[in-house]
């Protein structure tokens, strides 16, 4: 029979180990315009949790959506994170973030075009260790527009969703999955 103090010690160690190997539980995106380079950087912001194990650091399906003035063209010019084959922290080739065919001037928002960017998941890509508060640059893109101040992230629950007539069933909601299929995206306040 286990003594009471031994049981408490085992519970304490169990909770301690769980926090050491915790998973990211909430994340968001941040869009930063670089005036000098005339480019935008997209960052992952870890809002809650951390990830140190290979299993918890792997990139799963995600989507980053952008709303731009109609007629704007986008081009991803550099990929930054996560890294392909980075299970042992030796990856040097960034995952590819790819543009999905845009929705141009849909009737619910005729002055805007909608772009989605998704990760190419093969080969598997892994982040280095991440912790709450980290900002990780994912990719850089150029937007050919006279109004860079109007380029912004899609606003989940505010911008027209796939059920709205004229959106053609296209879902531009931002989403982020890391370490498994659970949705971790949460809009920053």
N, C-alpha and C positions, 0 to 999 in steps of 0.2 A: 504494500500500500504506500502511495506517495504521500509524504508529509506535506502539510499545508504550505509551509514556506518554500518547499521545492516546487509545488504547483504554481505559486506566485512567480517564482524565478523563471520557470518554463514559459508562463504566459508573457512575462516581461520580455524575455528573449524572442519569443515568437512575434510580438508586436514590433520590437526593435528591428528584427530582420525584415519584416514586411515593409517598414518605412525605408530601409536601406535599398530595397529592390522595388520601390513603389513605381507606379506608372503615371505618365502624364494624364491628368483627368480633365483639363480644360485648356484650350488654346484659342488664339485669335490671329488675325492678320493685321499688318500695318503697312500702309503705302507711303513711301517717302520720295518726294521729288528732289532730284539733284539738279539745281539750277545751272551749275557750272557745266555739267555733262549733258544737260537736257535729256535726262533719263530718269526712269522711276525704278526704285528698289522695292521689292515686296519681301516683308519680313514675317516670319512665324514668331508669335509672342506666346511664351509658355505662361499661362495664367495660374495654373495649379498643378502640383505634382512634379515628378522628376522621372528620369529614365536612365538606368545604367546598364541593364542587362541587354543582351543582343535581342531577345524577344521583344522587349519594350521599346527599343530604339528603331525598329523597322518602319519604313514608310508604307502605309496602306493607301487605298484610294482616297483622294481628296479633290477639292475643287476650289479655285480662287476665281471669283468673277469680278469683272470690271465693267463699269458703265462709263461711256465716253461720248463726247459730242458726235452727232452723226457725221459720217464721212471720215472719221479718224481711222488711221490704220495703225496696227500694233505689230511690233516685231520683238521677240525675245532675243536679246543680244548676248546674254551670259547667264549660265546656270551656276548656282553656288552650293546649295545643300539640298538634301543629304548626299552622301557619297555611295556610289555603286560598290558592292563587295567590301563594305566597311565593317564587317562583323568584328574584326580584330583591330579596328582603328587604323587600318593601313590603306583605306580607299583614297584615291586621288582624283577619280573621275566623277564629276557631279552627276546626279540624276538629271534626266532631261525633263523639263517642264514644257509641255506642248500646248499651243493655242488650238482651241476647238473652233470650228466654223462659227463665225459671229451671227447674231440676229440683228439685222440692219433696220433701224427706224420702225420698230413694231408699233402698231396703232395705239396701244396704251401709253407709249412714250416715244412719239415720233421725232423728237429732237435728240434721241440717244440711240447708240448702238451698244449691244451687250456681247461681251467676250467672256469665255471661260478658259481657264488654264488648268490642265490636269497633269499629274505626274505619269511618266512612263514607268511602269512597275517591273519591267524585266530588263536587266537583271535586278535582283533585290537591292534596295538601297537603305542605308542605315545612317542615322544621326550619330554624332559623337555624344557623350553624356550630356544630358540637358537637365536643367533645374528651373524651378519657378522663378519668373522674372527674366529669363533669358530671351534675347531677341536674336533670331537666327535668319540671316539673309538667304532667301530661297532662290530668287532670280532677279534679273534686271531686264527691263524692256524700254523700248523707244515708242513714243506715241507721236505720230505726225499729226499735229493739230496746232492751231493758233491759240487754243484755250487750255493749256495744261492744268490750270487750276480747276477745271471741270472734270478732269479724269479722277475717278474715285472707285472705291470698292462697292460692290453690290451690297445693298442693305437688306438682309434677310427680314422678311415680314413686312417690309415697307415698299420696296420696289415690286413691280408686278411679277407674280409667280406663274408657274406653268398652267394653272387652272384659268388664268385670265385670258379672255378672247384676244387673239392677236399675238399671243406669245408662242403659238404653235406647239404648246405642250412642253416647251424647253424649260428646264429647271436650272436657274442660275444661282440658286442658294449656295453660299459659301459652306464648305464642309472640310473637316480635317480628321483623319484617322491615322493613328500611330500605335503600333504594338498590337493591333487587332481591329475588328470592324466597328467598334463602338464610336459613335459620333462625339467628337471632343470640341467641335467649334462652338465658341461662345462669343458674341459680339462684345467688344470692349465698351465700357461706359465712357 
